[in-house]
Amino acid sequence: MKAVKQATRSQTNSTKNRSRQDDSVLHRACPKCNGKLTLKTGRYGKFYGCSHYPACRYTENVKVNG
């Protein structure tokens, strides 16, 4: 019974992590190297950065609606 609960818990956690990851990936390629643009949090707030960092240092501001 314990093994079943642990397996279910790990599946739930992986699903949560995957959906969180999907939200953080911008569905555009980096214009410099064609890497994925992912949501990052830095000292000055959130931004999209290239997944090939540090080889590619391309960043883009997050657009705020309002």
C-alpha positions as CSV (number, residue, x, y, z in Angstrom):
1,M,0.0,0.0,0.0
2,K,2.9,2.3,0.8
3,A,4.5,1.8,-2.6
4,V,1.2,2.7,-4.3
5,K,0.9,6.0,-2.4
6,Q,4.5,6.9,-3.2
7,A,4.1,6.1,-6.9
8,T,0.9,8.2,-7.0
9,R,2.6,11.1,-5.2
10,S,5.6,11.1,-7.5
11,Q,3.3,11.1,-10.6
12,T,1.4,14.0,-9.1
13,N,4.6,16.0,-8.4
14,S,5.9,15.4,-11.9
15,T,2.6,16.6,-13.4
16,K,2.8,19.8,-11.3
17,N,6.4,20.4,-12.3
18,R,5.6,19.8,-15.9
19,S,2.7,22.3,-16.0
20,R,4.8,24.8,-14.1
21,Q,7.6,24.4,-16.7
22,D,5.1,24.7,-19.6
23,D,4.0,28.1,-18.3
24,S,7.5,29.3,-18.0
25,V,8.6,28.5,-21.6
26,L,7.8,31.2,-24.2
27,H,6.7,29.5,-27.4
28,R,9.3,31.4,-29.4
29,A,12.9,30.7,-30.2
30,C,15.8,32.9,-29.2
31,P,16.6,35.1,-32.2
32,K,20.3,34.7,-31.6
33,C,20.8,31.0,-31.2
34,N,17.3,29.3,-31.6
35,G,17.3,28.1,-28.0
36,K,14.0,28.2,-25.9
37,L,13.1,31.4,-24.1
38,T,12.3,30.5,-20.5
39,L,10.9,32.6,-17.7
40,K,13.5,33.5,-15.1
41,T,13.4,35.7,-11.9
42,G,16.2,38.1,-11.4
43,R,17.2,40.9,-9.1
44,Y,14.9,43.3,-10.9
45,G,11.9,41.0,-11.6
46,K,10.9,38.5,-14.1
47,F,12.3,38.2,-17.6
48,Y,12.7,35.7,-20.4
49,G,16.2,34.4,-20.9
50,C,17.7,32.0,-23.4
51,S,18.0,28.3,-22.3
52,H,21.5,28.2,-23.7
53,Y,22.8,30.6,-21.0
54,P,25.8,31.3,-20.5
55,A,26.8,30.7,-24.1
56,C,23.9,32.9,-25.2
57,R,23.0,35.9,-23.0
58,Y,19.8,37.0,-24.9
59,T,17.0,38.4,-22.6
60,E,13.6,39.9,-23.1
61,N,11.3,41.8,-20.7
62,V,8.1,40.3,-19.6
63,K,5.2,42.3,-20.9
64,V,2.7,43.3,-18.2
65,N,-0.9,43.9,-19.2
66,G,-2.6,46.8,-17.6
